[in-house]
Amino acid sequence: MVLQARNKHREAAPKPPQPPRASQSPLRGTPEVGAGEPGPERASPSPGRKGAAGRKGPRAESAVPPSGVGLGGRLVAGLRGALGLRRAGRGRTWTTLLLAAFAAVLHWSHITHLFENDRHFSHLSTLEREMAFRTEMGLYYSYFKTIVEAPSFLNGVWMIMNDKLTEYPLVINTLKRFNLYPEVILASWYRIYTKIMDMIGIQTKICWTVTRGEGLSPIESCEGLGDPACFYVAVIFILNGLMMALFFIYGTYLSGSRLGGLVTVLCFFFNHGECTRVMWTPPLRESFSYPFLVLQMLLVTHILRATKLYRGSLIALCISNVFFMLPWQFAQFVLLTQIASLFAVYVVGYIDVCKLRKIIYIHMISLALCFVLMFGNSMLLTSYYASSLVIIWGMLALKPHFLKINISELSLWVIQGCLWLFGTVILKYLTSRIFGIADDAHIGNLLTSKFFSYKDFDTLLYTCAAEFDFMEKETPLRYTKTLLLPAVLVVFIAIVRKIISDMWSILAKQQTHIRKNQFDHGELVYHALQLLAYTALGILIMRLKLFLTPHMCVMASLICSRQLFGWLFCKVHPGAVVFAVLAAMSIQGSANLQTQWNIVGEFSNLPQEELIEWIKYSTKPDAVFAGAMPTMASVKLSALRPVVNHPHYEDAGLRARTKIVYSMYSRKAAEEVKQELIKLKVNYYILEESWCVRRSKPGCSMPEIWDVEDPANAGKTPLCNLLVKESKPHFTTVFQNSVYKVLEVIKE
C-alpha cells in the first residue's frame, strides 16, 4: 500500500530542518498569552459529628547544563530543562514557581482549616482522634501507630510484616497486603523528628485538660507535631498543598500561559468538593498517591511534546510511577487508562513508535520495581495493566508486519484496537489462572453488575455504598453551575475538530506531510482521550470522579491555548476572555467555598468510646473480636485486640471471612452462625442493631443482601433481630449501650 510504504520511509528518513518558531509559554521565557485557585463528594459525616452548620506551544527540549556548573546549578538546570525552560526566561520561570508556591500554601491552608472546623481535631483526646479515623482510615493509621510506639523503627517494621492482630489467627505481611509504605515513611520521619527535637531541647507538643461538659470526664488533649496523629495529618496536608503547585505548573505548561495555571487552580477551588476528599478523610490511600499522578501526567505531557527524549525525563517518569503505585492498590487501573489512551494516540499517528516504546519500557520497569518492593505481590503481575503493557509491547515489535498488510488505514486502526482489547483480557485471564489469583475477581464482578443484572454478596456490599454507585445526576449540574463543564466541552470540541480534520486528511490521502504536523499535538489528543477514560470511570463508580474533576480543571486551562484558540486571540485580548470566564465561574464557585467554610462541627462518638474503654479494661489482651468492618478497624487501632475481619476488602480470603462474620445479619440459624465463628476462634462479637435495619436504597439492607446470597432462608426473621432481644443460649451479652451489644461466643 502506497500510504503505508510512505509512512515507513518517512520514519527512516532524516528529518528536514525546521524553521525556528516563536515560543508562547512563559515557562520558556517568552511573552505570555496573558497572566490560580481552587473538587469528589465530601465523605459522609461521622455519626458523632455535632453542630454542623451545613457540615500548544512549541516543543520542549531539555537543556544540558555546562560541565563547569556545580551540583546545585545542575539540579536547577535539570529542572528547567524538564519543563522546557530557556536561560532567557529565568525571571519568568521564578515568577511561575512563586505563583505555584502561593497556590500550594493556599490549598494547604484551605484543607487544614476545613479539617479542623469539621472535627475540632486540635481539642480531641488521643482516643477521640483515633476514633475519628473511621473504617479504612483507622486500619491504615494503626500501622503508623505500631511503628511509632515500637521499641525501635526496625522492630516496628518487623511487627507490621509479621502481623498477628489483623486477620487472627493468620500471620500476614501487612506491608505487602495494604500498601503501607506511606505509614512506614511517615513513622520514620516522626521518630527522627522527635528524637532531634528532644536532643536539642525543643518542645514538640503542648498538652492541656479539656472539659467536655454533659457529665463527661475531662480529657487530655495535645497539639503540635510531637503528637503522632497531628504529625500524620499535617504531612498529608502539606503533600496535598504541594499538589496544587503541580496543578498550577501543569496548567501553565499545557496551555502555554500562566493564565492557564490560574484557570486550573481556580477551577479546582471552585469545584473543591468534587475534586478531593482529603480534608474529610486524610489517611485514605488516594491522599498519598494522587499528588504523584499529577506529577506523572505532567511528565507524560512533557515527553509527548518534546522532540528529543532525555534520560532525566524518563527516570523522573519511572520514579513518579512508583510513588503513585506503591501507596494505592487502585493505581494500576488508572495507569491502564493512561496506557490505553497513549496507545490510541499512537495508532492514529500522533506519536511515533520509538517514543511510545520508551514509555512502555518505563512503565514495565516501574511495575517490576513495585512488584519487588511489594514483596512479590502477584496482583500486580496478573493485573489488566500488566497484561496491557505486554500486549502493546508485542504489537510494537510486530509493526513491520502490520505495515505489510494491504488494507485501509481505518481497518488497520480497528485491527490494532481489537488486538489490544482482546489480547489484554485473554492474557489477564491466563495469568490469573496460572498464578491462582482471585483477589481482584470482585472488580470484574462489580463492573459486570453495572451493565447486567448480576448480583452477589460482594458486589452488593459495594454497589449499595453511594461512593461505588453510578455518578449522581446532580454532579453534571454542579459542574455546569461553575461553568467547568461548558469550558471543558468547548476545549474538547476544539480538539476533536482538529482530530477529525487530521484524520479525514489521512483517510482521504490528500496530504503526505500530515503525520509530521500531528506529532506536534499528541499531548492534546492524549488529554482528550484521558478525559473520556476518566469520564467513563466517574460515571460507572461515583468515587472515581476524584480523577475526572481535577482532569477537567487541567483541560479548562486550554481555553488559554493559542494552539486551539489563536483565531480568537487575534481579535480579542486573551486576558479579557479568560478573566470574563473566571468572573462568571466565581459566582457559583465562591458560593461553593462559602458552603465549605460554613461547616462547623466537633467530633464525638460516646457509644464507641464506651465500647473501646470496656474492651481495654474488661477483656484479655488476646481476646478475639468480630463485627462490622468499620468497627473492627477501631477495635484494632485503639484497643489493640486481635480481629478476624477488617475494611481492606481486596483479598479473596478476607472477603470469605467477612461473609462468615456478616452471617450474623442473615436469616440463618444461631447455632450454624456460632459454629462458623468458633472456627475463626472468635471470643466476642460486636453486634450493631442499626446494621440489621438500615438500608441506603431498596434491596440494600443486610438481610436483603443475604436473601440474594442465601435464598433458601428468605422470609425468616433475621438472626440479628432475634439476638437483640435475647442472646441466649448460643451467646451471652457482656456489654451493651445505645449502639453496640457485645456477645460472648459460648464454646461447648
Disulfide bonds with the S-S distance in Angstrom:
Cys207-Cys222 1.91
Cys464-Cys700 2.01
Cys692-Cys720 1.64
